[in-house]
Amino acid sequence: MQVPAFLLRRLYVKGSLRATAGGFAFDIKNSLGSGYAEQVLPLRVDDEDIPPGSTRFIVDGAVQRFDEVSAERPVTLGMNRVVTIEADGRALAAGKHKIALGFVVVGMGRMVFDVTDALADA
C-alpha cells in the first residue's frame, strides 16, 4: 500500500525546525496510524544527504541513530506521539530549507516525503 506524499507531509510539525548546539532538529507527529520503520532512508536537507550515523530519533527520551534502525530494532512511529529528529555536523542558516525523509514501514513499504520549513534567526 503506497501512502501519498501529501498525506505523509502531515507527519511534519510545521515550524519545528530549530538550531541545536551540533546542528539542527525538527519534530514529526504521527497522526496517520501506528507503525514500525525497519529502515530509515538518509535524511536530506537542501538536496544533500546527512550521514545516518549523524542523525537520530528521540522518542520519550530514548535515542536511536538512523543507522541503528533494522528489522530487529525498528523505530516505533506511535500514534499521536511526537518524535524529535536531530542531526549533527550541519549548521543551517536562517531561512527556508527543504527537508526530505523516508522510511521502510512494515506492511506498508517505502514511504518518502519532503517539506519546506524555515529556521528562525537565533
N, C-alpha and C positions, 0 to 999 in steps of 0.2 A: 504494500500500500504506500503510495507516494503522497506525502503531505506537501501541498503547495508552499512555496517560499513566502507568499504573502501572509499565510497563517503562521508560519514559523517566526516571522518578524515580531509577532505578538509576544514571543518569549522575552525579547529585549526590553529592559526597563529604560525607557526614554529618559534622557537627562542624567543617567547614572555614570557616564564616562568621567573619570577623575584621575588626577595625577597621584602617584604614590612615590615614596622615597626611592624606589628602584625602577619605576616605570609607570604603569597605568593600571587601572582596574575599571570594571563595569559589572552590572548585575543582570541576571536573567531570572525570570519568574515563570514557572511552568503553569499555565492556565489551560493547557490543551489536553492533558491526561498523563498519568504516571507512566514512567518507562525507565529503562536501563540502557545506558550507552556502553557498548563493549569496545568501542573505538572512537577516538576523537581525531578529527582532521586538524591539520595545523591551523592555528588562529592566523588570520591575515588582517593586517592593518595597512590601509592605503596601498593595497596590492603587493605587500611584502609579507612573506611568511615569518612568523615568530617561532623560534625553536620550541618544540614540545616540552623540552626539559626546563624551559624558562617560563612556562605557563602552568597555571594550576587552578583547580576548583577549590572553593572554600564553602562547605556545607555544614551548617551548625557547628562551626569551629574546627571541623575535620578538614585537613588539607590533602589533596591528591593531585599530583602533577599529571599533565596530559599524557606524558609518556609512560605513566603507570597504569593507565586505563586498559583493561583487557577483558576477555570473556570471563576470566577467573576473578577479576577485580573491576567490575563495571562501576561507573559513576551513576548514582541514582538521581533521576530528574523527577523528584516527588511533586505531586500536585500542590499548587499554590505555595511552594517553598522558594525562597529567594536563594540563589546561588551566585556567589561572587566569583568572578574570573579575574585573576591578576596575572600580569605579565611583567617580567623584569628585563632590563637591558635595553629598553627603548623608551626614551622620553618623548612625549608628544607635545607639539606646540599648541598654543591656544587656537581654537577654531574647529572647523568641521573635519571629521575623519570617517573613512569608510571601514567598517569592521565586518569581516566575514567569518562565520563559524559553522562547523559541520560535525555531525555525529553519525555513527552507525548504531541504530537502536534495534534492540532485539525484537523481532517480529515485524519491524517496520522498514528496515533497510537504511539506506543512506539519506540523511536529511541535511541540507545545506541552505543557508540564508545569509543575507548581508543587510546591514543597516548603516545609516549615516547619523552620527551624533556629534555634538560639539563639546569640546573640552573648554571649560571656562578659564579665564585668566586666573592665575594663582594669586 
